[in-house]
Amino acid sequence: MQFKEQKGRVQVLAYDGYDKEKRRAIVKMLGSFDRYNYSLSVGLLEKLTVEQKEELQSEIEKRRQSYEKEARLRS
């Protein structure tokens, strides 16, 4: 999965194969979460597999720790 920041939200993107005709990857947006309070968009968890849910949780935790570290350094 990929995570792309877009206007205060983080988009959750998933690779869905390769389109030989267009010669590019097929990437689908599954949903998003808030960049600051990490609230998930409606239906995001229902679209994810178990491995994707774990990856999403680890990404959120990584972002939370990074934000807390920056806040401690600023103060």
Residue, then its C-alpha position, 0 to 999 in steps of 0.5 A: m500500500q501507498f500513503k499520499e498526503q493531500k490537503g490535511r488527509v492521507q490517501v490510502l492507495a493500493y496496487d491492483g495490477y498492471d494495465k498492458e494497454k496503457r502501460r502503467a500500474i492500476v492504483k485504486m484509492l481505498g479511502s483516507f484518514d485525517r492527517y492530524n487526528y487519524s480518524l478513518s474515512v467511512g468504509l475504509l476498514e471494510k475494504l482492507t484485508v488483514e495484512q492491509k489493516e496491519e500495515l495501515q495501523s503501523e503507518i498511523e502509529k509511525r506518523r503518531q510517533s513522528y508527530e509526538k517526537e517533533a512536538r517534544l523537540r519544538s517545546 
